[in-house]
Amino acid sequence: MRDFGYLAGLEEELMPRFIPGLKLSSLFYSEAVKPILDNNFPQSRYSAALIGWGSEVLGFDTSLSSDHHWGPRVLLFLREDDYPELSNKISAKLTEKLPYKFKGYSTNFSEPEPNGVRHPVTITSGPVNHMVNIYTVRGFVSARLGVDIEHDISIKSWLTFPQQRLLELTAGQVFHDGLGELNKLRRKLSYYPKDIWLYMLAAQWTRISQEEAFVGRTGELGDELGSRIVAARTVRELIKLAFLMERQYTPYNKWLGSAFNKLKISKKLGSPLKRVLSAENWKSRERWLSESYVIIARQHNALKITSPMRAEVTNYFERPYKVIHGDQFAAAIKKVIRSREVKSLRTDIGSIDQFTDSTNVIEDRQLCERLQIAYN
């Protein structure tokens, strides 16, 4: 018999009121999943969370998100010793006991498509094909990052972890950490070790330096399209630099602007960056980029990781294009790196997100691992 007591008074709606997925999953765990676990597996230790994939983990979901792989769902984590015996039993009990709807949303989902995506499917009888996924913490991290989290993380592993993956593991919410492992994991992955961070900061300033004169050069040739393209690329690089400066993982492109708006510096930097993108000519574009450069240079000085740098734009050598000379910032940062291993890295390419823009690359864990050869 299914227990629908906790759903008393819940109205069945064709169009349920949107509840942000993180909140929906928190309620689903506390009101639906936890009582079933308490009643049927009272001695079992576990952790429960919503981390990993999904716009709701990052807090960017809307009602449109509910069309696929979204809804009442939870990730459960068991001890290594308990997983072989309990994972299937817990899943089967949830299949038997979970309600067909929670807060108006189906708890039943389709079988996974080839890409793993599942869709909500409303049913009124039979077993619930739920999305309470069960893992061990060690196995989950291995699948997402390709490392054994019980060991130290190497410098090259840090550099070939896509930031989106790191963000997925440190965002979201832990509802219950009975194992004491999830919160420990999230602290360990909270951000890059200092010298790796410095290396990535230097690499990001290098990227900016490589194209900062091109907005003017292309514009002077009458290539407004080319000038706009370079300006948009530079805006993106400045935004990624802002994430590094605030020690926040950068999400992939779909959420880049939304996440940038949550950074402290966005209040100062957001307006000139928008003006860069809306400028009608290269002179105006250069003017607003110059203002952006000054803001980001002052932010660098506020970090106090190097001696104060010149926070004003000047000509690009003998050419009349206004630049901040990102290479000088990169050189100053590299001087304060202490780790011999970081200093010995062969290139200034930075992390995997900095030297590739291919979604296919950063979504392929094994390929990310093989790309560690780039630092040899």
Secondary structure, 3 states (H helix, E strand, C coil): CCCCHHHCCCCCCCCCCCCCHHHHHHHHHHHHHHHHHHHHCCCCCEEEEECCCCHHHHCCCCHHHHHCCCCCCEEEEECCCCHHHHHHHHHHHHHHHCCCEECCEECCECCCCCCCCCCECCCCCCCCCCCEEEECHHHHHHHHHCCCCCCCCCHHHHHHCCHHHHHHHHCCEEEEECCCCHHHHHHHCCCCCHHHHHHHHHHHHHHHHHHCCHHHHHHHCCCHHHHHHHHHHHHHHHHHHHHHHCCCCCCCHHHHHHHHCCCCCHHHHHHHHHHHHHCCCHHHHHHHHHHHHHHHHHHHHHHCCCCCCCCCCEEECCEEEEECCHHHHHHHHHHCCCCHHHHCCCCCCCCHHHHCCCHHHHCCHHHHHHHHHHHC
